[in-house]
């Protein structure tokens, strides 16, 4: 009997006359799958047609259903937009006419190779693979596919990040127009907020008494939503930032707004920092460089990585570890602690020194 359990479902999978029949058992148990296989074999013997749940499902058909059912329900507007673009511009032209059961690991490798030759970056291709993987894994969960193909992401080189020295940051702040843009730039340098989080700040998010702000929302592509990781976080405010914020008029719910009262747009903010950077004599710069600068300064000054992670709102420590190489003093201090703790005693390590005195180890 060709029955097997895949994740939480029992499937019948067998061949007759070199034709594969792979069907999800209506009764989700091994005994039920065996009984269902016997029924299917009897139908085939009497030349009755049987329906395979995965035989007719093309990637184009299933991905459309998946997008409407899963993506539109669970993803933010910005993620919906990016996934739709990936499907329309890349995955559907290549896999659309294929039955989802025929999308093999080999075909995925061919897709990666084609995209690399077309000049796409490994990071972009990995984003495509993430959408494809989620779609096919959901096909398994929904009973439309027996098993998802194995998928390997491309290796990525450690990216380099543009960040400012403190002197460059001071020059940039001074070069920004007085008022909201200058305060916005100072705030970005002192808090590391993302541009969408800066644009979405309201006065209710600021506590002058407790000297902190709460990051509650973000504006992406003009849509007000939750933060990137759907988490609120609290960020302390420096004295310089408190004074700068107090200098702004509290004439609107939004900190940084247009004359109409609506929040500043990304385009407006990007134009302002580009012009300010030019006046300050800097290379072309964007708002995210100020976030990198904030993180780099903290790590370079020995602030523990987990603390920096919390301030930045990173969901994983791996994201923050990108800045770890900027903390050589922290590594030196760690070794110094080890040396200091070992200065009063010299444990025997003859097993590691080939019989040499333990003092050779200097530990």
C-alpha positions as CSV (number, residue, x, y, z in Angstrom):
1,X,0.0,0.0,0.0
2,X,1.4,3.4,-1.0
3,X,0.2,5.6,1.8
4,X,2.2,8.1,3.7
5,X,1.8,11.0,6.1
6,X,2.9,14.4,4.9
7,X,2.9,17.0,7.7
8,X,-0.6,16.5,9.2
9,X,-2.3,14.8,6.3
10,X,-2.5,11.3,5.0
11,X,-2.0,10.8,1.3
12,X,-2.4,8.0,-1.3
13,X,0.5,8.0,-3.8
14,X,0.8,5.2,-6.4
15,X,1.3,4.5,-10.1
16,X,-0.8,2.4,-12.5
17,X,0.5,2.0,-16.1
18,X,3.2,4.6,-15.4
19,X,0.6,7.2,-14.5
20,X,1.0,8.7,-11.0
21,X,-2.0,9.1,-8.8
22,X,-1.5,11.3,-5.8
23,X,-4.6,12.1,-3.8
24,X,-5.2,13.3,-0.3
25,X,-7.2,10.9,1.8
26,X,-10.7,12.1,2.8
27,X,-10.2,10.3,6.1
28,X,-7.1,11.6,7.8
29,X,-5.7,8.4,9.2
30,X,-3.4,5.6,8.0
31,X,-6.3,3.1,8.0
32,X,-8.5,5.6,6.1
33,X,-5.8,6.2,3.5
34,X,-5.3,2.5,2.9
35,X,-9.0,2.0,2.5
36,X,-9.2,5.0,0.2
37,X,-6.3,3.6,-2.0
38,X,-8.2,0.3,-2.3
39,X,-11.3,2.2,-3.6
40,X,-9.2,4.2,-6.1
41,X,-7.5,1.0,-7.4
42,X,-11.0,-0.6,-7.9
43,X,-12.1,2.5,-9.8
44,X,-9.1,2.4,-12.1
45,X,-9.6,-1.3,-12.7
46,X,-13.2,-0.7,-13.8
47,X,-11.9,2.3,-15.9
48,X,-13.7,4.9,-13.7
49,X,-12.0,8.3,-13.6
50,X,-10.5,9.5,-10.3
51,X,-9.6,13.0,-9.4
52,X,-6.1,13.9,-8.2
53,X,-6.2,17.0,-6.0
54,X,-3.0,18.3,-7.5
55,X,-3.2,17.2,-11.1
56,X,-5.0,20.2,-12.5
57,X,-3.7,23.0,-10.2
58,X,-1.5,25.3,-12.1
59,X,0.7,27.8,-10.3
60,X,-1.1,30.7,-11.9
61,X,-4.4,29.4,-10.7
62,X,-3.3,28.5,-7.2
63,X,-1.2,31.6,-6.6
64,X,-4.2,33.8,-7.5
65,X,-6.3,32.0,-5.0
66,X,-3.4,32.2,-2.5
67,X,-2.9,35.9,-2.9
68,X,-6.6,36.7,-2.5
69,X,-7.0,34.4,0.5
70,X,-3.7,34.6,2.4
71,X,-1.8,37.7,1.3
72,X,-4.7,40.1,1.3
73,X,-5.8,38.8,4.7
74,X,-2.5,38.6,6.6
75,X,0.0,41.0,4.9
76,X,0.4,44.8,5.2
77,X,-0.4,46.9,2.1
78,X,3.3,47.4,1.4
79,X,3.9,43.6,1.6
80,X,0.8,43.0,-0.6
81,X,2.2,45.4,-3.2
82,X,5.7,43.8,-3.2
83,X,4.4,40.2,-3.4
84,X,2.0,41.1,-6.3
85,X,4.9,42.7,-8.2
86,X,7.1,39.6,-7.6
87,X,4.3,37.3,-8.8
88,X,3.3,39.4,-11.8
89,X,6.8,40.3,-13.1
90,X,8.8,37.2,-12.2
91,X,7.2,34.1,-10.9
92,X,4.1,33.9,-13.1
93,X,5.9,34.4,-16.4
94,X,8.2,31.4,-15.5
95,X,6.0,29.0,-13.4
96,X,2.4,30.2,-14.3
97,X,1.5,27.5,-16.8
98,X,3.1,24.7,-14.7
99,X,1.1,22.4,-12.5
100,X,2.2,23.1,-8.9
101,X,3.0,19.4,-8.6
102,X,5.6,19.7,-11.4
103,X,7.5,22.6,-9.8
104,X,10.6,20.7,-8.7
105,X,13.8,21.7,-7.0
106,X,15.6,21.4,-10.4
107,X,13.2,23.9,-12.0
108,X,13.7,26.3,-9.2
109,X,17.4,26.1,-9.7
110,X,16.9,26.8,-13.4
111,X,14.8,29.9,-12.4
112,X,17.6,31.1,-10.1
113,X,20.2,30.7,-12.9
114,X,18.0,32.5,-15.4
115,X,17.5,35.5,-13.1
116,X,21.2,35.7,-12.2
117,X,22.0,35.8,-15.9
118,X,19.4,38.6,-16.3
119,X,21.4,40.7,-13.9
120,X,19.1,40.4,-10.8
121,X,20.9,40.5,-7.4
122,X,21.0,37.5,-5.1
123,X,19.0,39.5,-2.6
124,X,16.2,40.2,-5.1
125,X,16.1,36.5,-6.2
126,X,15.9,35.4,-2.6
127,X,12.8,37.6,-2.1
128,X,11.3,35.8,-5.1
129,X,12.1,32.5,-3.6
130,X,10.5,33.5,-0.3
131,X,7.2,34.2,-2.0
132,X,7.4,31.0,-4.0
133,X,8.2,29.0,-0.9
134,X,5.4,30.4,1.1
135,X,2.9,29.9,-1.7
136,X,3.9,26.2,-2.3
137,X,4.0,25.4,1.5
138,X,0.5,26.8,1.8
139,X,-0.6,24.6,-1.1
140,X,0.6,21.7,1.0
141,X,-1.3,23.0,4.1
142,X,-4.5,23.4,2.0
143,X,-4.3,20.0,0.6
144,X,-3.5,21.0,-3.0
145,X,0.0,19.6,-3.0
146,X,1.5,16.5,-1.4
147,X,4.9,17.9,-0.6
148,X,6.7,21.2,-1.4
149,X,10.0,21.0,-3.3
150,X,13.2,21.7,-1.5
151,X,14.3,25.2,-2.0
152,X,17.8,26.8,-1.4
153,X,18.3,30.5,-1.1
154,X,21.4,32.1,-2.6
155,X,24.2,33.1,-0.4
156,X,24.5,36.8,0.2
157,X,27.7,38.8,0.8
158,X,27.7,40.9,4.0
159,X,26.4,44.3,2.8
160,X,28.2,47.5,3.4
161,X,26.3,50.4,5.0
162,X,26.8,54.1,4.6
163,X,26.9,55.9,8.0
164,X,28.0,59.3,9.0
165,X,30.6,60.4,11.5
166,X,29.4,62.6,14.3
167,X,31.0,65.6,12.7
168,X,29.2,64.8,9.4
169,X,25.9,64.4,11.2
170,X,26.3,67.8,12.9
171,X,27.0,69.4,9.5
172,X,23.9,67.8,8.1
173,X,21.6,68.9,10.9
174,X,23.0,72.5,10.5
175,X,22.4,72.4,6.7
176,X,18.8,71.4,7.0
177,X,16.1,74.1,6.8
178,X,15.2,75.5,10.2
179,X,12.0,74.0,11.7
180,X,10.5,70.6,11.2
181,X,13.1,69.2,8.8
182,X,16.0,70.1,11.1
183,X,14.3,68.7,14.1
184,X,13.4,65.6,12.1
185,X,17.0,65.1,11.2
186,X,18.2,65.5,14.7
187,X,15.6,63.1,16.0
188,X,16.6,60.5,13.4
189,X,20.2,60.7,14.5
190,X,19.4,60.4,18.2
191,X,16.7,57.6,17.9
192,X,17.4,55.6,14.8
193,X,13.8,55.6,13.8
194,X,12.9,54.4,10.3
195,X,11.7,57.1,7.9
196,X,8.1,55.7,8.0
197,X,8.2,55.8,11.8
198,X,9.3,59.4,11.7
199,X,6.6,60.5,9.3
200,X,4.0,58.8,11.5
201,X,4.9,60.4,14.8
202,X,2.2,62.3,16.7
203,X,2.5,64.5,19.7
204,X,0.6,61.9,21.8
205,X,3.6,59.6,21.2
206,X,6.0,62.1,23.0
207,X,6.3,62.2,26.8
208,X,8.3,65.3,27.8
209,X,7.9,64.3,31.5
210,X,9.4,60.8,31.0
211,X,11.7,62.0,28.2
212,X,10.8,59.2,25.7
213,X,8.7,58.6,22.7
214,X,6.7,55.5,21.8
215,X,6.9,54.1,18.2
216,X,3.3,53.0,17.5
217,X,2.8,53.3,13.7
218,X,4.5,53.7,10.4
219,X,3.6,55.3,7.1
220,X,4.6,53.3,4.0
221,X,3.6,54.3,0.5
222,X,1.2,56.8,2.0
223,X,-0.6,54.2,4.1
224,X,-0.7,54.4,7.8
225,X,-0.1,51.1,9.5
226,X,1.7,49.3,12.3
227,X,5.5,49.2,12.7
228,X,7.5,46.9,10.6
229,X,7.4,44.1,13.2
230,X,3.9,44.9,14.5
231,X,5.5,45.9,17.9
232,X,5.5,49.1,19.8
233,X,8.8,50.2,21.3
234,X,9.9,52.9,23.7
235,X,12.9,55.1,22.8
236,X,14.5,57.5,25.3
237,X,15.1,61.1,24.2
238,X,18.2,63.1,24.7
239,X,18.2,66.6,26.1
240,X,19.1,68.1,22.7
241,X,16.1,66.3,21.2
242,X,13.7,67.5,24.0
243,X,14.8,71.1,23.5
244,X,14.3,70.7,19.7
245,X,10.9,69.2,20.0
246,X,9.8,71.9,22.4
247,X,10.7,74.5,19.9
248,X,8.2,73.2,17.3
249,X,4.6,74.5,17.3
250,X,2.1,72.1,18.6
251,X,-0.5,73.1,16.0
252,X,-1.3,69.7,14.6
253,X,-1.6,66.1,15.7
254,X,1.4,65.1,13.5
255,X,4.9,66.2,14.4
256,X,6.0,66.6,10.8
257,X,3.3,67.8,8.6
258,X,2.5,69.8,5.4
259,X,0.8,73.2,5.4
260,X,-2.5,71.3,4.7
261,X,-2.1,69.4,8.0
262,X,-1.4,66.0,6.4
263,X,1.8,64.2,7.3
264,X,4.9,64.9,5.2
265,X,5.3,62.4,2.3
266,X,8.4,60.2,1.8
267,X,9.2,62.2,-1.4
268,X,9.2,65.5,0.5
269,X,11.4,64.1,3.2
270,X,13.8,62.5,0.7
271,X,14.1,65.7,-1.3
272,X,14.9,67.7,1.9
273,X,17.7,65.4,3.1
274,X,19.2,65.1,-0.4
275,X,19.4,68.9,-0.6
276,X,20.7,69.2,3.0
277,X,23.4,66.6,2.4
278,X,24.5,68.5,-0.7
279,X,24.7,71.8,1.3
280,X,26.7,69.9,4.0
281,X,29.2,68.7,1.4
282,X,28.2,65.0,1.9
283,X,27.9,62.2,-0.6
284,X,24.2,61.5,-1.6
285,X,22.5,60.3,1.5
286,X,19.1,59.0,2.6
287,X,17.2,58.8,5.8
288,X,18.2,55.2,6.4
289,X,21.8,56.2,6.6
290,X,20.9,58.1,9.8
291,X,19.5,54.9,11.3
292,X,22.8,53.1,10.4
293,X,24.7,56.0,11.9
294,X,22.8,55.8,15.2
295,X,23.4,52.1,15.5
296,X,27.1,52.4,14.5
297,X,27.8,55.1,17.1
298,X,26.1,53.1,19.9
299,X,28.0,49.9,19.1
300,X,31.3,51.7,18.6
301,X,30.8,53.2,22.1
302,X,30.4,49.8,23.6
303,X,26.6,49.7,24.1
304,X,25.6,46.0,24.3
305,X,24.1,44.6,21.1
306,X,20.8,43.5,22.7
307,X,20.2,47.0,23.9
308,X,20.9,48.4,20.4
309,X,18.5,45.7,19.0
310,X,15.7,46.9,21.3
311,X,16.2,50.6,20.4
312,X,16.2,49.8,16.6
313,X,13.2,47.5,16.9
314,X,15.0,44.6,15.1
315,X,13.0,41.3,15.4
316,X,16.2,39.2,15.5
317,X,19.6,39.7,17.0
318,X,21.1,38.7,13.7
319,X,20.0,42.0,12.1
320,X,21.8,44.0,14.8
321,X,24.9,41.9,14.6
322,X,25.7,43.6,11.3
323,X,27.2,46.3,13.4
324,X,29.2,44.1,15.7
325,X,32.5,44.6,13.8
326,X,32.4,48.3,14.9
327,X,33.0,47.3,18.5
328,X,36.6,46.2,18.7
329,X,36.9,47.8,22.1
330,X,34.2,45.5,23.4
331,X,36.1,42.5,22.3
332,X,39.3,43.8,23.8
333,X,37.5,44.4,27.1
334,X,36.2,40.9,27.0
335,X,39.7,39.5,26.8
336,X,40.9,41.9,29.5
337,X,38.2,40.6,31.8
338,X,39.4,37.0,31.1
339,X,43.0,38.0,31.8
340,X,42.1,39.9,35.1
341,X,40.0,36.9,36.3
342,X,43.0,34.6,35.7
343,X,45.7,36.7,37.2
344,X,45.4,35.2,40.7
345,X,45.5,31.6,39.7
346,X,47.1,29.5,37.0
347,X,45.2,26.2,36.4
348,X,47.0,23.2,35.1
349,X,46.6,22.7,31.3
350,X,49.3,20.2,30.7
351,X,46.9,18.1,28.6
352,X,46.7,21.0,26.2
353,X,50.3,22.1,26.2
354,X,51.9,18.7,25.6
355,X,53.4,18.6,29.1
356,X,54.6,22.2,29.1
357,X,54.2,24.4,32.2
358,X,50.8,25.9,32.6
359,X,52.3,29.4,32.7
360,X,53.0,29.1,28.9
361,X,49.3,29.5,28.4
362,X,49.1,32.8,30.2
363,X,45.6,32.1,31.3
